[in-house]
Amino acid sequence: MIKQYLLYVLRWQLSSPILALCLYYFNYSVTVETIIANFIGANIFIGIDKHIFKQSVSFPLWQIQEEVKCVDCDEVCRGYRLVRTKNYDKMKDSKVEFRCEKCSEKKLRELKSRGIDC
């Protein structure tokens, strides 16, 4: 988190020369020159911003729902679904699969054996 913050601060400091150059070379009002500088900076720094703010998962994200049918054993119970980890992402999965606690643990062992961080 501190690394992300320091990159963010550095990125803002790098935008200062753009603002200074626009204020120096353009002959508009300060407001218009600032808007131009921000537009130029946005186009330059969009890739850096995407890198700084990319979502990283440091812990597993689970979805838990009551009264669902387990996809493996058909038991109606509290269902568990691993949604996202560092190298596993089912956020946009159109076919949501909930499992009972027992089947969920079995699925976790299977995912771990395939190298998925759970």
N, C-alpha and C positions, 0 to 999 in steps of 0.2 A: 504494500500500500504506500509506503514512504517513497519507493522507487517511482511509482506512478505519479505521485505528487511532485517529486523533483523534476520529472520529465515534463509535466504540465507547466511548472513554473519556468523552466528553460524554454519551452515552446513559446510562452507569452513574452519572454524577454527577447527572443529572436524576432518577434513581430514588431518590436519598437523601431528598428531601423526602417522598416517599411513605412511606418507612420511618419517618421522624421523626414524621409525622402519625399513623401507626398506633400507634407506641410511646406517643405522647402521649394519644390519644383512647380507645384500647381498654383494657379492664381485664382482660387475660389475662396469661399468662406471656409473657416476652420471646420465647420460641421460637414460640409460637402467633401472636403479633403480627407477628413476622418472616415467618412463612409467609403470613399474610394480606397483608402488604405486598408480598411477592414475587408472589403471585397477582394482586393488583391491577396491579402494575408490568408483569407479563407480558402482561396484556390490553391495557394502554395502549401498550406499546412493541413489540408484535409486528410492526406495519407498519414501524417504524424498523429493527428487526432484519433483516427481509426485505430492506430496501434496503441496509443495510450489508453483508450477507453474500451478496447476489446474485452469481452467478458471472459473472465477466467474462473474456473470452478475449482475451489480449494477443498470442497467437501461435497459429498453426494447430495443431490436434490431428489427428494422422494415425494410422491403424491399418495395420500392415504384417503380412502373413501369407505364409508360404511355401506353395508348391505349390497355388496357386489358379488357377482358370480366369478369364481376362480376360473381362469382360462384353461388351467391344467386339469383340475379335479372336479369342477362344477359345484364345489361347495359354496353356499351363499354365506358370506361373512365379511369381516373387515378386509378390504383389499389393499395391497401394497403394489406400488409401481415405481421402479427406479427410472427417473426422468433424465437426469444428466449427471455425469461425472467428467473428469478431465478428458477422457478419450471415449466418451459414450454420450450420445445426444438423441433423445427421443422427444424433444420439445415440440416438433412439428409433425409427429407421427400421427397419421390419420386413423390408424387402428390401435386404440389404447387397450392394453392388456393388463388387467389387475390379477394378482395372485394372492391366495391365502398365505398366512405366515410360513407354513411348512413348504409350500411350493415356491414361495419367494426366496427362501433360504437356499433351496435346491438351484433355482435360477441364478442366484448370486455366485454359488460355487462354479456353475457352468461359465458364467461371464469371467470370473477370475481365472479360470483355466484357459480362457481365450486371450488373456492379457488385459482385460478391462479393469481399470482402477475403480474399486467399489468401496 
